[in-house]
Amino acid sequence: MMYDTMKEKVESALEKGSVSAELVSSEEDQHIFQKWKQFSRNNHPAVVQVLLQSSIDTDITGHVMPNLIYVSREKHPKSPHNFKAGALNALIGFRYGSLVEDYYTGYRLHCEGWKSVLCNPPEPAFLGDVPKSLNDVLNQCKRWIIGLFEVSISRYCPITFGVRKISLGAGLAYSHMAFSGIWCIPIATYAVVPQLALINNRPLFPEPSNPWFYLYVYLFLAAYIQDMADFVSYNGTFMCWWSDQRMWLIRGLTAFPFGMMEFAFKQFNITTQGFNVTSKVMDDDQSKR
């Protein structure tokens, strides 16, 4: 009920092009919204509004609230706009030149001497949207693979530039991400070769009577148990881990190889599919399912 009421208010404000007095309750909010008139979603000036101030605002328990600032870039029908550009540039200066601007920005900031800390409070600090269908997930993963390869062949390649600017460990960690699309090769091999060996009655692994068989069993179990333990230790569940394993194989056989091929085509100036924005909107049918 509360969501439907809020949705009606937002749609009403969009239709009118302004926020009327009956849509807001406090005088402070009315004063704020009176400054923004004749707005539309795609045609409005830049908006910077302080919503919370740490020196003034507290939560219901009396604890100080962090600063919360709303930033929206200017939009005009006759001017092109980059995705996420204006608001995020105003906050931390996003770096572009790759489809994975979040990875690229964090990597470059670390190379410039910035330090990062883990923020993992009991209550979620940030909420966001995710793709709602398998097709959107795979399209998004394919775009990530292309962007990561763009970073890996640039002058800021983590395995050459990163290990010199940050540290060997951090550089290798960023390199692992940058070249993650190559995982499609061992995944495809793992998916095809054992089945071909079984069909042709060719032994691929040692027989149980062979002492080397126990080494294979140990490596197999140790790798999966360690991965599951790491997953569960960060408040995951066994079923979530199992679903993640299945999705890893699906991505490795679809998004990863297609991302590699599209990246290779671009290097040879071969026409490929254009940029696809990942849909993160849930329609009524998806919501009911």
N, C-alpha and C positions, 0 to 999 in steps of 0.2 A: 504494500500500500504506500509506504513512504517513497519507494523508488518510483512508482507510477506518478505520484504527486510531483516529485522533483522533475521527472521527465516531461510532464505537461508544462511546468514552469519554463524549462529550458526551451522547449519548442515554441512556446508563446513568445518568449523574448526574441528568438530568431525571426519569427514572423513579423514582429513589430519593429525590429531593428534597434530596440532599446529595452532597458529593464525598467518597467513601470513600478510605481510605489507599492502596488498590491502584491508584487512578487517577492519583496524582501520585507523582513520584519523590523529590524532595528534601524534607528535613525542614522547610525554610522554607515551601515551598508547602503542605505538610500543615498547618502552623500557621496559615497564612492562611485556607485553606479550612475549617478547623474552626470559624471564626467564623460562617460562612454555612451554617446548617442549615435544613432544612425549606423549601427554596426551590422555587419553580416559575417558569415563564417569566412568568406574569401575576400572581404574588402573592409579593412579597418586599419587604423594607425598602430604604431607600436604601443604595447601595454606593459608597464612595469608597476606592480602594486604590492606593497608590503602587507601580508596577511597576518603574520605573527612576528612579534619582536621578543627576543629572549630577555630583554631588560624589563618587559612589562607583562607578558602573557605567561600563565601557568596552567597546568592541567588540573583535573578535579582533585588530585591528591596534594596539590601545592608545589609540584616540581616544575622547574623552569622548562618552558618549551623552546625548541630550537627556532632560529629564524626561518620563516617560510615566506618566500618571495615568488609571486607569480610573474612570469615573463612570457610575452607572446610577441613574435616578430611582426612587423608590418606586412600586410598582404594587400595586393592590388591586382585586379584582373589582367592588367597589361604588363605586369612584371613577373618574370619567372622566379620561382623560389626553390631552393634546395631543401630536401627533406631534413627536418630537425635542425636546420642550420642556425636560424636566428636566435632562438631561445637558448640553445645549448652553447653557442659561441659566446653569448653574453655571460654565461656562468663560468665555464672552464676552458673555453677555446678549443672546440673539437677540431681534429686534424682530418683533412680529407685527402683524396687520392687513392682511396680503397673503398670497397663495398663494406668492409668491416671497420667502420669508423670508430666504434667503441674499443675494439681490440687495438687498433692502430693508435688511438689517442692515449690509452693507458700505457702502451709500450713506449711511445715517444716521451711521455711525461716521466716515466721511470728513467729513460735514457738521459733526460735533462736534470736529473737529481731529485725529483719528487719522490716522497715516501708514501706508501699506502699502509693502512691498518685494517684489520678485520673488524667489521661491524656486524655483530650477530646477536641482537637483543632478543629476549624471550618473545616479544611481540614483533611481528614483521615491520621492519623500518620502511620498506618500499613495497608497493603493490603494482603489478603491471598486467598487461594482456599477453596472451600467447596464441599461436595459431590453433584453430578449432578443428582442423581436419588433417588427415594424413597427407593429402596432396599439398596443402599449404606448408606443412612441416618440412616435407622433402624439398619444396621450392626454396624455402628459407635456408635449409642446410646447403643446397647447391650454391646459392648466392654467397654464403659464408665461405665455402671452399674456394670459389673464384676470388673473393676478396683476400683470403689468406695467402693464396698463391701470388696475388699482386704484391703483397708485402714481401714475400719470400724472394722475389727476383728484383726488388728495388734496391737502391743504395742503402736502405735501412734494414737489410736482411738480418734477422736476429742472430743467425749463426756466425755472421762476420761483424756486423756493426754492434749488435746487442751485447755480445760477450765482452766487447772492449769498453762499452759505455756503462754497463751496470755491473754484472758479475757473470762468471761462468755458469753458475747454477740457474740464475734468472734468464740468461740468454738462451740456455738449452731448453728451459721451460717454454719460453716464447717460440723457440724453433719447433718444439714438439707440436704446438698449435698451428704454426704457419704451414708445416708440411703434413698436417693430419690427413689431407686428401689422399696421400700415398697409401694409406691403410687399405684402400680398395683392392690393392694388388694381393696382399696376403689373405684378406678376407675372401676374395674370389677364389684364390687357390685352395683355401680351407673348405670352401663350399663345393668345389668341383672335384678336386683330385681324389679325396677318399671315396667318393661315390663311384668314380671311374675305376679305381682299384678294386672296389668290391664287385662291380659288374664283371670285370675281366679276371676275377679270382687271382689278383696279384697282392701279395702281402705288403702292406705299407708300414705296419708297426710290428715290433717283436711279438712273438707268441708268448702266452702266459708262462710257459715253461722256461723262457729265456730270462736270465737275471736283469737284462736291460729293460724288460717290460715294466718293472717296478719303478724305474727312473721316469718313464713316460707317465705312469700313473701319478707319481709324486708331483711332477711339474704341472700336470693338468689340474689336480686338486688344489695344490698350493696357490696357483695363480687365481683360480676362481674363488677360493675361500678368502684370500687376502682382499680381493676386490670387493667381495660381499661384506667383509668385516669393515672395510673403510666406508662403504656406503651406509651400513647400518649405524656406524659410530657417529655419523652426522645426521641423526634423527630420521634416517630412512627406514624402510621396511623391506622384508624379503621380497614381497610381491612387486614393490617399486623397483628393486634391483633387478628382478627377473624381467620386468617390462623394459628396463633400460638396456639389458643385454639383447633383447629381441630387436629393439629400435636401433641399437648399434649395428647389428647385422643388416637390417633393412637399409639404413643410411649408407653403409659400406658397399652395398650392391646396387644402389640407385643414385643417391645424391652425390656421393663421392666421385664415382667414375664419370658421371655426366658433367659434374663441375670441372673435373680435370680436362675433359674433352672441350668444353666450351671455352675454358681459359686458353687451351692450346690453339683453338680456332681463332681467338681474338689476337693472339700473337702473330698469326699469319694473315691477319686482316680478312678473315673469312666471316661472312655475315652470320650472326647468331641471333637468338631470340633476345628481344629487348628486356629492359629492367622490369621486373614484376614486383609490385608492392604486395607484401604478405597480408592477407586478410585476417584481422583479429577481431572481427565483429561477429557476434553470435546472433543469428536470426532466430525467429520464434520457433521454427521447427527444430533447430539444433538445441535450443534451450529446453524444449519439451523432452528431447531424447536424453 
